[in-house]
């Protein structure tokens, strides 16, 4: 850096260092950040300029930590310049210290999520090109650039930062020497980072937490990462690409409808179909009224018959005439009620019929078949297999299984990651397969079925399977379990370690590649849907990953249970019944025995569980354990809740899958598969 420029920047930093003291005026802080952003931009220190710009946006948004972070950044930068050092730039994708999930604009969020999913799908299509060239690179770069711009517009700081860094990462790789076999390096890198982008889109908190966990120094562990000293983003790339102009045909018979609009239409159609019930109830009331009026008419006529004709010494003629007129009027009312009841019944029938038809039509609009989801995954899988020199045949079973479109969209990424994992780590090269007596061409089966109100998808390969001895050794070396415990763990529990952030069988890692990031994000995505993933493997014969999720996406039905004076959510699809613990015919395992020690302090010495909830394995796999009777202190109501991703350090501390925001508290959702695995241990 030029000495004169350095001296001017030092003066600016010293001038504004006191602007961020506690209680400082908002306008003073904003002007200081704006000035520093411009000063470092003019000095071509784009990384620092972006850092001050991000702090300015956070300050305007009301982030209470913006001022302290700004003070630390100014002080650290000043100290670096005075000491003759350049400010340290953190290597992307290591998140800056000040980066935090921001409040995304709710008015724009739905469109942002939907359009970003579309752009991620277009990136997938580009990555499937057999011979990627400069045009392929440009198409992917444009999509990343556009997602970055959209993220800034909606206020998603994490996505904007990640896409900005990915742009910078891609630029030098465009002109890098091509490898003799396989695609350019940028294809592999973008493929890996694409899963991170999808996770940031769905859960910025979990995406950022995962990046912090996996990009620390040395081999990552399950412990929280050491935060880096300066909140600096990567430099801005000098190449700026205009968003692509989408071609449209002259005649377009399709229209884009927002998911929220479709959901409202579906709810209104369902309400219309249900209106027939109340109308039918009103028809019955009218019919009863008509019947009562007829009975009154008959009673009046009978009274007139008994009175007989008017006589001088009998009832007055005027009274008899009035009773007769009333009888005639009551008969008219009865006739009108009968006619109204008949017309209303016809209307109720038509409303119910039309409502049911409308509901079926709208349901078909948001329902697809599993085959469409599988074909999309199979295409990406075949491309990856060819690039790695492996021969794989993809077999689809249960393709006609109906799947909610929202659920299919949410499952696309985790299922793709499972198949990529099978290609990278499961299948052997043709020569190795032939040497072991296997067919040269491997088989990857994608199977879907509806079972017990849930969607069950199996991803099965006939590759090498998982060496549980390697997994046990990694678990011991990483400090995940003690050696004496690891030796007694069953294979089912050992396989669950594959989902631990940082697990990998590779000998080296480059950025995110080889750091075990894929399966962690896969499990988090499935947990958000209220589901779980089960792994079954046989050494030398392959691996099956079974994904179990509620057949309808969005809200998930859970059963509230209480243990150790804490309320937990248990996905309803994994529960069969609730019985009194004293009446159970099989042993009851208290939930407190499966919880971390910090949550049950003293609870183990208390009374025995009052109730037992039977936990079932919905996958119904041949290796699945028998149902578990889980002992709890109390059982609450069944509620529909939205599940959110948990930080890895929390998820790994116990049998937990997700978080539930319930009023002003956060409750934990239990992972049925983890419960079954821990019970078996």
VOMI-133194 format. One line per field, with one value per residue (C-alpha): residue in three letters; x, y, z. Coordinates in Angstrom, 3 decimals. Layout:
BEGIN
res <- ALA,...
px <- X,...
py <- Y,...
pz <- Z,...
This chain:
BEGIN
res <- UNK,UNK,UNK,UNK,UNK,UNK,UNK,UNK,UNK,UNK,UNK,UNK,UNK,UNK,UNK,UNK,UNK,UNK,UNK,UNK,UNK,UNK,UNK,UNK,UNK,UNK,UNK,UNK,UNK,UNK,UNK,UNK,UNK,UNK,UNK,UNK,UNK,UNK,UNK,UNK,UNK,UNK,UNK,UNK,UNK,UNK,UNK,UNK,UNK,UNK,UNK,UNK,UNK,UNK,UNK,UNK,UNK,UNK,UNK,UNK,UNK,UNK,UNK,UNK,UNK,UNK,UNK,UNK,UNK,UNK,UNK,UNK,UNK,UNK,UNK,UNK,UNK,UNK,UNK,UNK,UNK,UNK,UNK,UNK,UNK,UNK,UNK,UNK,UNK,UNK,UNK,UNK,UNK,UNK,UNK,UNK,UNK,UNK,UNK,UNK,UNK,UNK,UNK,UNK,UNK,UNK,UNK,UNK,UNK,UNK,UNK,UNK,UNK,UNK,UNK,UNK,UNK,UNK,UNK,UNK,UNK,UNK,UNK,UNK,UNK,UNK,UNK,UNK,UNK,UNK,UNK,UNK,UNK,UNK,UNK,UNK,UNK,UNK,UNK,UNK,UNK,UNK,UNK,UNK,UNK,UNK,UNK,UNK,UNK,UNK,UNK,UNK,UNK,UNK,UNK,UNK,UNK,UNK,UNK,UNK,UNK,UNK,UNK,UNK,UNK,UNK,UNK,UNK,UNK,UNK,UNK,UNK,UNK,UNK,UNK,UNK,UNK,UNK,UNK,UNK,UNK,UNK,UNK,UNK,UNK,UNK,UNK,UNK,UNK,UNK,UNK,UNK,UNK,UNK,UNK,UNK,UNK,UNK,UNK,UNK,UNK,UNK,UNK,UNK,UNK,UNK,UNK,UNK,UNK,UNK,UNK,UNK,UNK,UNK,UNK,UNK,UNK,UNK,UNK,UNK,UNK,UNK,UNK,UNK,UNK,UNK,UNK,UNK,UNK,UNK,UNK,UNK,UNK,UNK,UNK,UNK,UNK,UNK,UNK,UNK,UNK,UNK,UNK,UNK,UNK,UNK,UNK,UNK,UNK,UNK,UNK,UNK,UNK,UNK,UNK,UNK,UNK,UNK,UNK,UNK,UNK,UNK,UNK,UNK,UNK,UNK,UNK,UNK,UNK,UNK,UNK,UNK,UNK,UNK,UNK,UNK,UNK,UNK,UNK,UNK,UNK,UNK,UNK,UNK,UNK,UNK,UNK,UNK,UNK,UNK,UNK,UNK,UNK,UNK,UNK,UNK,UNK,UNK,UNK,UNK,UNK,UNK,UNK,UNK,UNK,UNK,UNK,UNK,UNK,UNK,UNK,UNK,UNK,UNK,UNK,UNK,UNK,UNK,UNK,UNK,UNK,UNK,UNK,UNK,UNK,UNK,UNK,UNK,UNK,UNK,UNK,UNK,UNK,UNK,UNK,UNK,UNK,UNK,UNK,UNK,UNK,UNK,UNK,UNK,UNK,UNK,UNK,UNK,UNK,UNK,UNK,UNK,UNK,UNK,UNK,UNK,UNK,UNK,UNK,UNK,UNK,UNK,UNK,UNK,UNK,UNK,UNK,UNK,UNK,UNK,UNK,UNK,UNK,UNK,UNK,UNK,UNK,UNK,UNK,UNK,UNK,UNK,UNK,UNK,UNK,UNK,UNK,UNK,UNK,UNK,UNK,UNK,UNK,UNK,UNK,UNK,UNK,UNK,UNK,UNK,UNK,UNK,UNK,UNK,UNK,UNK,UNK,UNK,UNK,UNK,UNK,UNK,UNK,UNK,UNK,UNK,UNK,UNK,UNK,UNK,UNK,UNK,UNK,UNK,UNK,UNK,UNK,UNK,UNK,UNK,UNK,UNK,UNK,UNK,UNK,UNK,UNK,UNK,UNK,UNK,UNK,UNK,UNK,UNK,UNK,UNK,UNK,UNK,UNK,UNK,UNK,UNK,UNK,UNK,UNK,UNK,UNK,UNK,UNK,UNK,UNK,UNK,UNK,UNK,UNK,UNK,UNK,UNK,UNK,UNK,UNK,UNK,UNK,UNK,UNK,UNK,UNK,UNK,UNK,UNK,UNK,UNK,UNK,UNK,UNK,UNK,UNK,UNK,UNK,UNK,UNK,UNK,UNK,UNK,UNK,UNK,UNK,UNK,UNK,UNK,UNK,UNK,UNK,UNK,UNK,UNK,UNK,UNK,UNK,UNK,UNK,UNK,UNK,UNK,UNK,UNK,UNK,UNK,UNK,UNK,UNK,UNK,UNK,UNK,UNK,UNK,UNK,UNK,UNK,UNK,UNK,UNK,UNK,UNK,UNK,UNK,UNK,UNK,UNK,UNK,UNK,UNK,UNK,UNK,UNK,UNK,UNK,UNK,UNK,UNK,UNK,UNK,UNK,UNK,UNK,UNK,UNK,UNK,UNK,UNK,UNK,UNK,UNK,UNK,UNK,UNK,UNK,UNK,UNK,UNK,UNK,UNK,UNK,UNK,UNK,UNK,UNK,UNK,UNK,UNK,UNK,UNK,UNK,UNK,UNK,UNK,UNK,UNK,UNK,UNK,UNK,UNK,UNK,UNK,UNK,UNK,UNK,UNK,UNK,UNK,UNK,UNK,UNK,UNK,UNK,UNK,UNK,UNK,UNK,UNK,UNK,UNK,UNK,UNK,UNK,UNK,UNK,UNK,UNK,UNK,UNK,UNK,UNK,UNK,UNK,UNK,UNK,UNK,UNK,UNK,UNK,UNK,UNK,UNK,UNK,UNK,UNK,UNK,UNK,UNK,UNK,UNK,UNK,UNK,UNK,UNK,UNK,UNK,UNK,UNK,UNK,UNK,UNK,UNK,UNK,UNK,UNK,UNK,UNK,UNK,UNK,UNK,UNK,UNK,UNK,UNK,UNK,UNK,UNK,UNK,UNK,UNK,UNK,UNK,UNK,UNK,UNK,UNK,UNK,UNK,UNK
px <- 0.000,1.268,2.655,0.588,-2.611,-1.745,-1.219,-4.589,-6.414,-4.813,-6.085,-9.605,-9.610,-8.308,-10.889,-13.830,-12.661,-14.558,-17.773,-18.757,-18.608,-21.705,-24.490,-23.005,-25.455,-26.924,-26.293,-22.679,-22.093,-23.789,-21.788,-18.577,-19.256,-20.318,-17.128,-14.874,-16.606,-15.873,-12.305,-11.268,-13.120,-11.100,-7.944,-8.977,-9.251,-12.511,-12.585,-12.619,-15.020,-17.481,-17.047,-17.910,-20.840,-22.214,-21.845,-23.675,-26.598,-26.684,-26.683,-29.597,-31.495,-31.209,-28.664,-27.456,-24.101,-23.274,-21.592,-19.337,-18.360,-17.577,-15.402,-13.450,-12.966,-11.738,-9.344,-7.975,-7.507,-5.774,-3.451,-2.563,-1.768,0.271,2.213,3.102,0.878,-1.872,-5.299,-5.899,-8.451,-10.211,-10.109,-13.544,-15.677,-14.669,-17.402,-16.359,-16.714,-19.406,-21.508,-24.858,-28.257,-30.247,-33.971,-35.143,-37.922,-41.130,-42.823,-40.110,-39.075,-41.493,-40.552,-36.852,-36.944,-38.917,-36.771,-33.541,-34.701,-35.294,-31.801,-30.246,-32.085,-30.622,-27.159,-27.791,-28.745,-25.593,-23.418,-24.834,-23.245,-20.902,-18.130,-18.364,-16.879,-16.651,-20.334,-21.234,-19.012,-20.656,-24.172,-23.363,-21.565,-24.613,-26.938,-24.675,-24.376,-28.161,-28.767,-26.324,-28.234,-31.573,-30.149,-29.030,-32.488,-34.265,-31.714,-30.091,-26.539,-25.345,-26.425,-25.078,-21.686,-21.464,-22.384,-19.945,-17.162,-18.195,-17.954,-14.406,-13.553,-14.853,-13.045,-9.455,-10.716,-12.244,-8.840,-7.170,-5.586,-8.075,-7.450,-6.776,-9.813,-12.969,-14.447,-12.681,-12.092,-14.734,-17.436,-16.504,-16.250,-19.577,-21.220,-19.978,-20.883,-24.287,-25.485,-24.333,-26.282,-29.421,-28.964,-28.386,-31.570,-33.689,-31.919,-29.313,-28.598,-27.718,-25.823,-23.652,-23.120,-22.024,-19.538,-18.056,-17.739,-16.138,-13.733,-11.615,-7.898,-6.885,-9.285,-12.798,-14.369,-17.746,-16.600,-17.440,-14.890,-12.371,-13.615,-11.244,-10.001,-11.352,-14.811,-13.558,-15.308,-13.500,-12.519,-15.109,-14.440,-13.649,-15.843,-19.492,-21.975,-25.435,-28.266,-29.151,-32.072,-34.520,-35.930,-39.703,-41.711,-44.313,-47.077,-46.819,-49.656,-48.241,-48.374,-46.228,-48.195,-46.621,-46.655,-48.454,-51.247,-51.620,-51.780,-54.569,-56.478,-56.091,-57.366,-60.352,-61.179,-61.027,-63.354,-65.773,-65.857,-66.667,-69.544,-71.888,-71.913,-73.272,-75.749,-76.997,-77.471,-79.600,-81.637,-82.422,-83.550,-85.873,-87.304,-87.938,-89.642,-91.846,-92.717,-93.615,-95.784,-97.646,-98.267,-99.679,-101.911,-103.249,-103.856,-105.823,-107.939,-108.607,-109.670,-112.059,-113.544,-114.153,-115.801,-118.060,-120.152,-120.818,-124.040,-125.821,-124.789,-121.372,-118.090,-118.422,-118.285,-115.557,-113.162,-113.760,-113.073,-109.850,-108.611,-109.463,-107.504,-104.536,-104.567,-104.507,-101.619,-99.627,-100.102,-98.674,-95.653,-95.060,-95.246,-92.793,-90.353,-90.499,-89.804,-86.898,-85.421,-85.572,-83.899,-81.269,-80.475,-79.963,-77.705,-75.711,-75.197,-73.981,-71.655,-70.160,-69.698,-68.169,-66.047,-64.694,-63.920,-62.168,-60.201,-59.151,-58.064,-56.021,-54.551,-53.424,-51.753,-49.488,-49.054,-46.504,-45.181,-42.009,-40.774,-40.343,-38.233,-36.211,-35.566,-34.105,-31.806,-30.914,-29.695,-27.275,-26.152,-25.360,-23.301,-21.258,-20.659,-19.284,-16.982,-15.556,-15.049,-17.737,-20.565,-23.885,-27.394,-30.176,-33.335,-36.585,-39.293,-42.567,-42.378,-46.168,-46.209,-47.932,-45.733,-46.613,-44.719,-43.422,-42.140,-40.571,-38.782,-37.518,-36.296,-34.446,-31.255,-30.929,-31.666,-29.185,-26.548,-27.224,-26.767,-23.589,-22.267,-22.985,-21.082,-18.117,-17.740,-19.863,-19.386,-16.096,-14.531,-15.551,-12.219,-12.470,-16.083,-15.160,-12.255,-14.607,-17.172,-19.624,-21.117,-18.989,-22.041,-23.272,-26.952,-28.437,-32.089,-34.467,-37.663,-40.677,-43.713,-46.413,-46.499,-48.286,-49.055,-45.462,-43.370,-40.540,-37.726,-34.883,-31.585,-29.786,-26.434,-24.607,-21.197,-18.547,-20.696,-19.351,-16.468,-17.754,-14.241,-13.115,-16.093,-15.327,-11.690,-12.704,-15.189,-12.440,-9.794,-12.151,-13.163,-16.810,-16.957,-14.648,-12.760,-14.461,-17.870,-17.057,-16.149,-19.645,-21.652,-23.825,-23.466,-26.678,-25.219,-21.837,-23.475,-25.211,-21.744,-21.654,-23.963,-21.587,-20.286,-16.725,-16.899,-14.964,-12.959,-10.752,-7.133,-7.093,-9.553,-9.681,-12.020,-15.334,-14.526,-13.628,-14.767,-17.903,-20.279,-22.742,-24.520,-24.769,-26.699,-28.757,-29.915,-30.666,-32.874,-34.809,-35.175,-36.808,-39.471,-40.188,-38.421,-35.276,-32.688,-31.734,-28.634,-28.233,-25.015,-23.325,-19.615,-18.931,-22.606,-23.691,-25.627,-29.267,-30.285,-33.955,-35.581,-38.842,-40.890,-44.566,-46.358,-47.551,-44.912,-45.057,-46.426,-45.648,-47.870,-46.074,-47.014,-45.870,-44.184,-42.629,-39.576,-37.116,-39.476,-38.905,-41.376,-40.261,-41.895,-42.149,-43.152,-46.557,-45.881,-43.348,-45.735,-48.154,-49.841,-49.577,-50.031,-49.623,-46.085,-47.328,-49.457,-46.685,-45.869,-42.332,-39.545,-39.966,-36.862,-37.147,-36.526,-34.245,-31.843,-31.318,-30.920,-27.653,-26.638,-26.968,-30.707,-31.595,-29.681,-31.292,-34.147,-32.782,-33.345,-36.977,-40.155,-40.524,-42.202,-45.995,-46.629,-44.961,-45.046,-44.423,-41.890,-41.986,-39.634,-41.855,-39.324,-40.124,-36.691,-35.557,-32.780,-35.033,-35.178,-38.360,-40.628,-39.357,-41.486,-40.277,-41.065,-42.275,-43.844,-46.759,-48.248,-49.806,-51.867,-51.119,-50.146,-49.036,-45.712,-42.959,-39.558,-36.282,-32.719,-30.580,-26.948,-24.818,-23.369,-26.907,-28.133,-25.170,-25.552,-28.649,-31.382,-32.543,-33.628,-35.027,-36.140,-39.721,-40.500,-43.363,-44.524,-41.550,-39.596,-37.644,-38.500,-36.539,-37.955,-36.778,-35.267,-37.043,-34.191,-31.668,-33.907,-34.024,-30.271,-29.462,-31.869,-30.115,-26.810
py <- 0.000,3.484,5.243,8.384,6.399,4.353,7.551,8.971,5.746,5.701,9.232,8.272,5.282,7.332,10.018,7.627,5.159,7.046,7.113,3.645,4.077,2.945,5.515,7.185,8.978,6.823,9.393,9.794,6.035,5.766,8.648,7.143,3.742,5.346,7.449,4.495,2.418,5.100,5.719,2.085,1.725,4.588,2.958,-0.218,-2.145,-3.716,-6.294,-3.661,-1.493,-4.406,-5.074,-1.472,-1.544,-4.659,-3.069,0.021,-2.132,-3.911,-0.604,0.712,-2.542,-2.020,-4.762,-4.090,-5.784,-3.601,-0.891,-3.224,-5.125,-1.854,-0.708,-3.976,-3.792,-0.179,-0.932,-4.118,-2.455,0.556,-1.683,-3.641,-0.498,1.126,-2.097,-2.190,-5.185,-5.581,-6.294,-10.000,-11.246,-14.433,-17.082,-17.723,-19.702,-19.003,-16.609,-13.197,-12.744,-10.093,-12.036,-13.059,-14.089,-10.962,-10.331,-10.989,-8.781,-10.816,-9.092,-10.340,-13.568,-15.984,-14.799,-14.789,-18.394,-19.591,-17.774,-18.905,-22.511,-22.087,-20.653,-23.484,-25.916,-24.122,-24.420,-28.163,-28.376,-26.523,-28.813,-31.848,-30.786,-33.518,-31.118,-27.896,-24.926,-21.151,-20.739,-23.210,-21.312,-18.031,-19.454,-20.661,-17.404,-15.409,-17.422,-16.966,-13.246,-12.885,-14.772,-12.410,-9.370,-10.829,-11.661,-8.061,-6.846,-9.074,-8.402,-11.856,-10.964,-14.582,-15.571,-12.325,-12.873,-16.524,-15.834,-12.913,-15.212,-17.950,-15.450,-14.560,-18.247,-19.124,-16.383,-17.750,-21.293,-20.318,-20.127,-22.835,-25.709,-28.467,-31.859,-34.768,-36.657,-35.132,-31.650,-28.411,-27.922,-25.201,-27.770,-29.933,-26.896,-25.394,-28.801,-28.950,-25.359,-25.656,-27.765,-25.025,-22.405,-24.525,-24.839,-21.097,-20.448,-22.675,-21.962,-19.156,-19.882,-23.522,-22.824,-20.237,-22.490,-25.323,-23.108,-21.895,-25.468,-26.841,-24.084,-23.820,-24.568,-28.198,-31.085,-30.008,-31.432,-31.363,-28.523,-24.864,-23.236,-20.596,-17.296,-15.379,-11.871,-9.681,-9.543,-9.194,-10.587,-11.629,-8.983,-7.960,-9.551,-7.050,-8.867,-7.914,-9.782,-8.525,-10.908,-13.123,-12.213,-15.077,-16.082,-16.378,-17.942,-15.835,-18.115,-19.090,-21.182,-21.348,-18.872,-18.648,-18.753,-18.045,-20.959,-18.869,-18.092,-21.750,-22.611,-20.087,-21.473,-24.992,-23.940,-22.129,-25.169,-27.368,-24.987,-24.952,-28.739,-28.702,-26.241,-29.046,-30.387,-27.243,-26.704,-30.265,-29.583,-26.535,-28.625,-31.043,-28.125,-26.889,-30.366,-30.662,-27.241,-28.324,-31.514,-29.541,-27.133,-30.055,-31.519,-28.192,-28.048,-31.551,-30.719,-27.611,-29.522,-32.204,-29.530,-28.022,-31.445,-32.007,-28.576,-29.170,-26.449,-23.274,-23.314,-20.600,-22.205,-23.432,-21.813,-18.439,-18.613,-15.941,-17.979,-21.083,-19.173,-17.759,-21.200,-22.472,-19.632,-20.324,-23.975,-22.992,-20.569,-23.187,-25.552,-22.894,-22.443,-26.176,-26.320,-23.423,-25.027,-28.313,-26.544,-24.537,-27.685,-29.478,-26.576,-26.159,-29.863,-29.695,-26.643,-28.405,-31.390,-29.160,-27.180,-30.361,-31.859,-28.726,-28.097,-31.641,-31.278,-27.941,-29.391,-32.357,-30.000,-27.784,-30.828,-32.170,-28.807,-29.206,-32.960,-34.679,-38.207,-39.538,-40.436,-36.756,-36.191,-39.353,-38.576,-35.203,-36.904,-39.732,-37.282,-35.597,-38.988,-40.374,-37.286,-37.533,-41.264,-40.727,-37.960,-40.282,-43.142,-45.338,-47.178,-46.934,-47.900,-46.010,-48.026,-46.294,-48.111,-46.699,-43.842,-43.434,-42.610,-39.215,-36.560,-33.024,-30.609,-28.616,-31.805,-32.947,-29.619,-29.811,-33.398,-32.775,-31.512,-34.100,-36.986,-35.651,-35.440,-39.056,-40.244,-38.174,-39.721,-43.179,-42.333,-40.780,-43.230,-46.290,-47.551,-49.093,-48.594,-51.276,-53.142,-53.444,-54.638,-57.259,-58.474,-59.060,-60.933,-58.068,-56.816,-54.043,-51.781,-50.802,-50.390,-47.438,-47.921,-45.087,-46.443,-44.523,-45.727,-44.367,-46.080,-45.217,-41.668,-41.011,-40.959,-43.492,-43.190,-45.697,-44.840,-48.170,-48.887,-52.187,-50.646,-51.333,-50.466,-48.869,-50.270,-49.783,-50.389,-47.200,-45.344,-46.600,-45.547,-42.052,-41.691,-42.458,-40.258,-37.272,-37.588,-38.218,-41.296,-42.914,-46.031,-48.344,-47.135,-47.279,-50.967,-51.872,-49.749,-51.639,-50.985,-48.931,-46.433,-46.352,-45.578,-42.584,-41.027,-40.497,-37.531,-35.903,-32.593,-33.121,-36.898,-37.979,-40.946,-38.776,-38.322,-34.625,-31.783,-28.689,-25.927,-27.745,-30.732,-33.746,-32.123,-34.221,-31.334,-33.136,-35.630,-33.147,-30.716,-33.608,-34.694,-31.093,-30.629,-33.832,-32.921,-29.637,-31.684,-33.610,-36.707,-38.711,-40.738,-44.302,-46.036,-49.783,-51.213,-54.523,-54.434,-55.269,-55.332,-51.715,-49.211,-48.153,-44.695,-44.600,-41.172,-41.019,-37.803,-36.930,-37.360,-33.739,-31.039,-27.669,-28.106,-31.347,-33.052,-33.705,-35.183,-33.196,-35.344,-34.339,-35.740,-34.252,-31.257,-30.449,-30.601,-32.231,-32.668,-36.185,-36.592,-38.236,-40.512,-42.451,-43.089,-45.995,-45.738,-44.484,-46.887,-46.747,-47.770,-50.124,-51.988,-52.408,-55.982,-55.092,-53.181,-49.397,-47.288,-43.844,-40.908,-39.391,-42.314,-41.120,-37.412,-35.593,-35.467,-31.677,-31.927,-34.584,-33.516,-35.525,-36.802,-40.350,-40.745,-39.660,-41.629,-44.115,-42.903,-42.844,-43.361,-45.192,-44.060,-46.776,-45.546,-47.352,-47.492,-46.326,-47.470,-51.059,-52.141,-55.727,-54.504,-52.188,-52.764,-53.691,-50.862,-48.941,-48.207,-44.756,-43.780,-40.204,-38.311,-36.825,-36.647,-33.489,-32.660,-33.254,-29.983,-28.905,-27.052,-25.737,-27.325,-25.413,-26.636,-27.073,-26.090,-29.250,-28.958,-29.086,-31.873,-34.061,-33.579,-35.773,-37.499,-34.172,-33.400,-29.877,-26.829,-25.612,-21.983,-22.236,-18.902,-17.267,-20.497,-22.912,-26.590,-29.512,-32.095,-35.650,-37.756,-41.160,-42.855,-41.509,-42.723,-46.220,-46.184,-45.014,-47.542,-50.317,-49.111
pz <- 0.000,-0.872,2.232,1.632,1.196,4.284,6.297,5.140,6.037,9.485,10.023,8.985,11.321,14.273,13.566,13.638,16.302,19.009,16.957,18.133,21.886,23.820,23.527,20.432,18.155,15.378,12.627,13.730,13.518,10.162,8.665,10.043,8.460,5.185,5.110,5.905,3.244,0.650,1.826,1.605,-1.681,-3.190,-1.823,-3.723,-0.452,-1.581,1.195,3.937,1.939,1.783,5.501,6.404,3.958,5.636,9.080,7.805,6.615,9.965,11.829,9.751,10.332,14.109,14.863,18.424,17.734,14.712,16.831,18.880,15.720,13.946,16.851,16.808,13.042,13.147,16.012,14.410,11.023,12.580,14.578,11.423,9.414,12.221,12.661,8.987,8.254,5.725,7.265,7.383,4.871,5.889,3.163,1.739,2.591,6.205,7.423,8.742,12.480,12.113,9.618,11.070,9.646,8.868,8.852,5.305,3.912,4.438,1.494,-0.877,0.846,-0.866,-4.366,-3.434,-2.229,-5.241,-7.809,-6.120,-6.216,-9.939,-10.416,-8.419,-10.697,-13.734,-12.166,-11.813,-15.487,-16.512,-14.403,-16.219,-19.525,-20.770,-21.846,-19.807,-21.649,-21.236,-22.051,-19.300,-16.872,-17.884,-17.425,-13.897,-13.060,-14.167,-11.949,-8.916,-9.666,-9.953,-6.711,-5.000,-6.256,-5.202,-1.765,-1.271,-2.324,0.193,2.950,3.097,4.156,4.426,0.911,-0.557,1.125,0.055,-3.593,-3.657,-2.529,-4.961,-7.828,-6.752,-6.349,-9.827,-11.756,-11.693,-12.238,-15.580,-17.235,-15.126,-17.105,-17.830,-16.364,-18.660,-17.460,-16.053,-16.006,-15.044,-11.345,-11.107,-11.919,-8.922,-6.650,-7.690,-7.307,-3.714,-2.847,-4.465,-1.503,0.877,-1.101,-0.828,2.936,3.360,1.381,3.634,6.936,7.005,10.680,10.112,6.898,8.631,11.660,9.388,7.568,10.857,12.038,8.903,7.866,11.007,11.090,10.849,10.890,11.914,15.018,16.689,18.943,18.160,15.810,16.815,15.521,13.262,14.196,11.397,9.782,6.224,3.141,-0.023,-2.563,-5.108,-8.503,-11.222,-13.721,-13.412,-15.576,-16.410,-15.513,-18.475,-20.652,-20.482,-23.840,-24.094,-26.840,-28.614,-27.415,-23.756,-22.381,-18.859,-16.017,-12.888,-9.640,-6.264,-3.847,-1.220,-3.711,-4.575,-0.881,-0.289,-3.263,-1.889,1.547,0.028,-2.109,0.980,2.861,-0.080,-0.099,3.612,3.316,2.302,5.866,7.565,4.723,5.097,8.799,8.000,5.570,8.380,10.563,7.833,7.376,11.097,11.035,8.140,9.980,13.108,11.101,9.558,12.985,14.190,11.118,11.809,15.467,14.543,12.033,14.614,17.116,14.546,13.873,17.541,17.941,15.002,13.299,15.304,17.388,19.403,22.689,21.431,20.420,18.684,14.932,14.725,16.909,14.863,11.649,13.084,14.075,10.593,8.961,11.229,10.239,6.571,7.193,9.084,6.174,3.842,6.100,6.147,2.361,2.011,4.440,2.573,-0.728,0.770,2.305,-1.038,-2.883,-0.183,-0.249,-4.005,-3.540,-0.827,-3.097,-5.934,-3.628,-2.191,-5.659,-7.170,-4.078,-4.147,-7.859,-7.280,-4.390,-6.532,-9.321,-7.004,-5.281,-8.647,-9.326,-6.308,-6.575,-8.748,-9.035,-7.491,-10.986,-11.902,-8.802,-9.428,-13.107,-12.140,-9.635,-12.017,-14.657,-12.247,-10.921,-14.375,-15.236,-12.034,-12.527,-16.029,-14.772,-12.126,-14.561,-13.011,-14.718,-12.890,-13.924,-12.119,-11.435,-10.414,-8.450,-7.148,-9.622,-9.626,-5.906,-5.457,-3.842,-2.821,-5.076,-2.113,-0.532,-3.808,-4.152,-0.568,-1.064,-4.326,-2.678,0.106,-2.262,-4.804,-2.071,-1.069,-4.647,-5.057,-1.877,-3.314,-6.517,-4.700,-1.814,-2.580,-6.116,-7.161,-10.587,-13.146,-12.919,-9.132,-9.335,-11.909,-9.769,-6.823,-8.916,-9.262,-12.537,-14.033,-14.054,-10.602,-9.724,-7.879,-6.986,-6.087,-4.539,-3.201,-1.250,1.031,4.395,7.650,6.514,5.516,2.357,2.443,-0.105,-0.336,-2.038,-2.446,-4.079,-4.571,-3.968,-1.375,1.628,4.790,6.798,10.334,11.663,9.890,11.321,14.828,14.475,13.281,16.145,18.645,17.003,16.751,20.401,19.536,21.800,24.307,23.100,25.593,24.456,20.738,20.934,22.153,19.721,17.196,13.464,13.385,15.844,14.127,10.787,12.352,12.812,9.044,9.679,12.166,10.729,9.599,9.175,6.098,4.947,2.727,3.716,2.805,2.437,0.229,1.433,1.861,-0.336,1.785,5.022,5.430,4.823,2.546,4.782,7.647,5.449,4.072,7.513,8.541,5.456,6.193,9.870,8.866,7.081,10.280,8.982,9.509,7.581,8.420,7.097,6.559,5.160,4.534,3.861,0.212,-0.783,-0.590,1.468,1.761,2.938,3.894,4.053,6.008,5.983,6.520,3.202,3.330,3.726,5.539,9.076,10.894,13.455,16.744,20.094,23.123,25.779,29.075,30.824,33.306,33.656,29.971,27.088,23.827,20.425,19.011,15.313,15.334,12.369,14.484,17.399,17.538,20.939,24.517,27.456,31.204,32.051,34.761,32.211,29.616,28.631,27.543,29.280,29.310,28.691,30.362,28.039,30.681,30.119,26.528,27.291,28.050,31.697,31.774,31.074,33.616,36.723,39.496,37.334,37.174,40.893,40.739,40.218,37.389,34.183,34.358,30.636,27.766,24.137,21.564,18.990,15.647,12.684,9.835,7.240,8.249,7.043,7.527,9.846,11.860,15.616,17.433,18.625,21.631,24.701,25.692,29.271,29.849,32.717,30.762,27.284,25.861,22.815,19.149,17.425,13.964,14.187,11.921,12.479,12.245,11.868,14.966,15.296,14.874,18.380,19.840,17.577,18.436,22.181,22.342,20.302,18.873,15.320,15.153,17.084,17.585,18.333,20.812,22.170,23.844,24.275,22.094,22.391,20.991,18.618,19.242,16.457,16.508,14.653,17.174,20.011,18.524,17.926,21.460,22.916,21.006,22.471
